[in-house]
Amino acid sequence: MNRKSNRSWTKAAALVVVGTTLFTGCAGKNDPISQADKADVAKGVAAPSLEQTKAIAEEGFIYGLPLVMNYAVMNEFAVDPKSSQFKAPFNQLHNEHRVATPADTAVITPNSDTPYSILWADLRAEPLVITVPAVPKQRYYSIQLIDGNTYNYGYIGSRATASAPGSYLVVGPDWKGTAPPGIDKVFTSSTPFALTLIRTQLFNPADMPNVEKVQAGYKIRGLSAFLHQPAPPAAPKIDFLPATTAGIKANFFEYLSAAMQYVPASADDKAIRARLASIGVGPGRNFEFKDLSLEHKAAVLLGMKAGDEKVDRFLSSGMKNINGWNVGAFFGDQAFYQSNWLMRSGAAKGGLYGNDAAEAMYPFTRTDGSGQTLDTSKHNYTLTFPAGKLPPVNAFWSVTMYDGKSQLLISNPLNRYLINSPMLSAMKKNADGSLTLHIQKDSPGKAKESNWLPAPDNTVYLVMRLYWPKTTPPSILPAGEGSWQPPALVVSK
């Protein structure tokens, strides 16, 4: 990832040039991993064969893609102040007083429904306390807690904790304390660095001052400040490996090793980490692709290409196809994934930092109802919701347009990147009560422009979002089996 975008590597992962110095750990002399490597050499431990190397590279790419993507976003958002995507240093909340636009490129398929408040937490020195205000019941908000494994380890907000004020403790993996009085709930991150995403519903552009008032009520404090006690010593400063698109292309496994340094091993990933270590990938290691033999270079490249193809197949066939839309639930906590690295990688590539199904569902499509690729350089499309069959939600729904190749928002004359339910009052319904969206690159005419979702002169990636989906019929839940189904896109006549 460079300072402008991660699209060139997330969308073309099969073409990356990866690097790793197989079989030779290059950590510091006091690093336990490097000592283990030396012990293996002394024992004459056999290096993996070319076939084994390819298999490990394939599995390692699938396991590591979400970790590397998350590490790169952390660099852009919280580490590199020169990044165009920089938000704030660790443990400082950054409130966005706008929704996402095409200028937001650090995360693919960005949500343009809600202004974000963003926090990268460093939990090494002490836990953090998140305090929320009373939020009006009619205004949806959600605080999503995401760790370095890209697990959603907890929620605060309209669905999870209602609209009452409260204070919540966020702790790192090594914390052994007990929650003090005044704390409503404790959330434990599996990693010392963790992302908090706060979504606050915006009803219309004129509503932004009201959103800002809610955002001003979100408070982040260290536990010591919450208790009015002296702060503990600061955690040591870290010189993070800078994350750049060129660097990731040149040496993917070096970045995986860097990311793994801040993702403690668990029972779930012990086996895959051991296999990665056998080819020299792991925390504290440095790698140079040029040092590999041609045969091993080829084995690693072929393994990564195979891994990326598996991720793409999961995204295209690992969910239920309903009228051309892919419907499934593939975001969750550690227990949800159960070491299914392919699902986790597919989730990250399909839309990094997605919500649990109970919080939001994300039907997405690249095809029309007949299975043909959506290409608005060649066709105009319509999406019609029959009368009484709008997406069933407790909060709100949206349909967002992305460029089919980059999965980023597109510039357009209306600066309109989505159509959502708060816009319904300004839209025109058909005589039978149905609602038709016009999905095309050119205006359908002034009379239909209120229902126009501008599209690129290119292929299309569409994502429907159902925030806080209803659980009683009609419902999209259970994912792929619910009684409500998204309608097909059809080519306009």
Secondary structure, 3 states (H helix, E strand, C coil): CCCCCCHHHHCCHHHCCCCCCCCCCCCCCCCHHHHHHHHHHHHCCCCCCHHHHHHHHHHHHHHHHHHHHHHHHHHHHHHCCCCCCCCCCCCCCEECCCCCCCCCCCCCCCCCCCCEEEEEEECCCCCEEEEECCCCCCCCEEEEEEECCCCEEEEEECCCCCCCCEEEEEECCCCCCCCCCCCCEEEECCCCEEEEEEEECCCCHHHHHHHHHHHHCCEEEEHHHHCCCCCCCCCCCCCCCCCCHHHHHHCHHHHHHHHHCCCCCCCCCHHHHHHHHHCCCCCCCCCCHHHCCHHHHHHHHHHHHHHHHHHHHHHHHCCEEECCEEECCCCCCHHHHCCCHHHHHHHHHHHCCCCCCCCEECCEECECCCCCECECCCCCEEEEECCCCCCCECCCEEEEEEECCCCCCCCCCCCCCEEEHHHHHHCCCCCCCCEEEEEECCCCCHHHHHHEEECCCCEEEEEEEEECECCCCCCCCCCCCCCCCCCCEEECC
